[in-house]
């Protein structure tokens, strides 16, 4: 990932996917990354196509959300 540090979008996307795999591994499979098998990664590939339960894995059931505003000041967070 270090070679993409100058390309912020690429770095951010790689980081997002690495974090997603880490979360799935620990929360869904209850395994550290180092213990994942080939079969686990096939399950992960299916999970990416349809993350279930959606309430746990997608923000607001998958719908896009409006930017949050601070109720007191009206400014964006």
N, C-alpha and C positions, 0 to 999 in steps of 0.2 A: 504494500500500500504506500510505502514511503515514496516510490517513484511517481505517484499521482498527486503528491502534495501540492504541486503547482496548478493542477487542474481541479479546482474546488468541487465542481459538480461531480466529476468521476469519483473523487475521494469521498464525498458525502454519500454517494450512492453505494459504494463499496462498504463504507462504514455501516450504513443503514442495514444492508443485507447481512453483514456479519453479526450485528446486534440482534437482528430478527432470528437468525439461526441459533444464537446463544440463548435467547429467551425461549424459543421453542424447545430446545434441547433440555433446558433446566425445568421449565414449567410443565411441558406436555409429556416429555419422556422421562423426567426425573434422572437425567444422566448428564455428566460433564461432557463437553465436546470431545474430549479424548476417548470416550467410551462409545461414541456413535459407530454403528456398523454401516455397511453398504445398504442393508435392508432398511435401517433407520432413515438413511438419506432418501431412499425411494419413498418412504412414508412422508418425509418432509416435502418432497416434490409434489405429492398429491395434496398435502396440506396447503401449499402455496396456491394451488388452483382453486381451493375452496376452504378457506380458514374457518374451521368450526370448533367450538361454538363462536359464532360471529360476534356476539356481545362481548366476549373475552378478547378477541383478537382484532377487531376493527373499531375505529372511533365512530360512535353514534350509529352502529349497525351498518357501516360502510358508506353512509351519506356524507357528503362534504359539509364541513362546518364553517360558519361565518367566523371572522376574526373576533377574538374575545376583547371586550372593552371593560375597563375599570369603571364600575358603576359610580363611584364617587367623583372621579375626574372626567370620565368620558373618553380617556385616552386608551389607545391600544396597549396591550400588555407587552 
